[in-house]
Every structure is written in structure tokens, then in C-alpha cells.
């Protein structure tokens, strides 16, 4: 087994470091992404039940199962395949996959804001067409695609966070608990046994994902710099301190050195460092490219997300009372979806 040693990364806590916040971060991601998938599956199941076609439910569940297997398979390949690679190859692949995860998360955030209000009618239309053609694989494909999107996105994002935190068992436990909670909550919502303002839930968790994605982006830059794919403190492009001979820190190090180093104030192996990295993507020592990428992402993506979140409540205000009313199983599934569209 290859041990990944990071030069000066300063964010691999010792075994006795508290890791509650990284677990909470992955729990929220698992809950958010899992609830999206649970609501989609709930819409499909409710529609088939309402039109009296429960006979095709096994096909739908087969597609959902295949999507779960695909997500788990990708996670296994990413986790165990890296052991056969050199350190530089691990960093390069890790950085590229983290960039892919950031791209997928960003796309999903804005896709939900644009299309969530029509998701129910779109899914039901696809099911109706598949039932009319009578194709077995059409129903399987709908179940597969409905879950695979969230599954692959969640796998890539969690994998990137696991590499960042260096706490695989605990981080994965948080994600697993979040997914289980999402399944239970989705089932309760579909039965009308619990009410939840999904507009508020998805707005706040969406904002949380923006911050998480910015942190993953910064970590991706770090990996690519260590791999030598980007200039930085680990390459010959780094400016050196004329007194100590080490990589320069501060404005003198711009743009390929360290932006700051507060390791003396925030110990990389202490309790605060993993908390900050789990919540805002902060590391005790970060390069200028990391800081610039993090700041640009937060400002640009955060501004567009906030603008979309402000517009959505007004456009869906007329549907809010109906979306909060309790109902039977099929309409209860419609209700959370209507609220989700408000996000």
C-alpha cells in the first residue's frame, strides 16, 4: 500500500484529532444529494401507483439499483486504483477529478434552480412515453438516469473531500448517515407524515455546496501544483525568500508562492484546522493560486446563486400554500417537489 505524503500540506490530522465537523460536512452532502434522488424516485413511484401500473415498479427499481452499483463502482475504482500510481500521477488525477466534481456540483446547483419547477411533469412525461412504447429498457433507463446523476456527482465530491480530510472511515460514515437520513426523510415526505419547507432546505444546502465546492476547487489547485501541472510552491516557478531560501510568503510570493502561512497560529494537526477546511475550505498554508481560485468561485458562483435564490420565492409564491398542505401518498410527493421547485 502506497502512503501519500504531502509536502507542507498541513491538513492531515493525527488519529486523536476531533473530526466531528468533517463528518457533519459529508453528512449534509449525503443528505442533500440523497434527498434529491429520493424525491425524484418518489415522483416516479407515485405516478406509476396513481395510474395503476405497479407492475412495472420492479423495472424502475432495477434502474435505480444499477445507478447505485455504478456510483459504488466508481468510488471503488478511485479509492483502490490510486495505489498502483506514482505520487505525481495520484496528485494529477486527484486534481482533475476534483475539478470535475466542482463542475458537476456547480452545474447541478443551477440546473435545479432553472428546472426543478418542471421536474415532476418532465419525469411523468418520460414515464408515459416509455409505458406507451412498452419497452422494458425504457423504464429501467429512466430509473437509472434519475439516480445516476446524483450518485456520480456525490461520489466524486465525497472522494475529493476524503482526499482532502485524510479521514476515510469517519468521512464516509458521515456520508452514509446522510444518505440513510435522506431515504427515511423522502419516505416520510411521500407518505405525508412530515412537513418540510424544501425551498428553505435546498436554498441553505445549496449555499453550503457553493462553499464546499470552492474548498474542493482550492484543494484541486493544490494537487495540480504538487503534480507540477500548475506552477506553485512545489515547482521551480516558486519565488524564494532571499534570507531563508524557502518558498516566499505574502505579496513577495505572488503569484506562484504561498499567499499566507498561519501554521504557527492554527496548528495543521490541531482541532481547528480540519474544522475550517470542512466548512470553508481554509488550510493553514495556501498558495496564491488557491486563494485566487477560491475567491473567484465564491464571488462569481455565489452571486449567481444568490440572485437565483432571491428570484425563486417570488415566482413560486402563488404555489406555496398548496405545497405545504398535507395529502395522500401521491400528492404528498408532489408537495415536496413543488417546494423544491421554489428553491
Secondary structure, DSSP 8 states (H G I E B T S, - for coil): ------TT------TTS--HHHHHHHHHHHHHHHHHHHHHHHHHHHHHHHTT-GGGHHHHHHHHHHHHHHHHHHHHHHHHHGGGS-HHHHHHHHHHHHHHHHHHHHHHHHHHHHHGGGHHHHHHHHHHHHHHHT-HHHHHHHHHHHHHHHHHHHHHHHHHHHHHH--HHHHHHHHHHHHHHHHHHHHHHHTTS----HHHHHHHHHHHHHHHHHHHHHHHHHHHHHTTSS-STTSTTS-B-TTT-SB-BSGGGTTTSEEEE-TTTS-TTSHHHHHHHHHH---SEEEHHHHHHHHHHHHHHHHHHHHHHHHHHHHTGGGHHHHTS---HHHHHHHHHHHHHT-
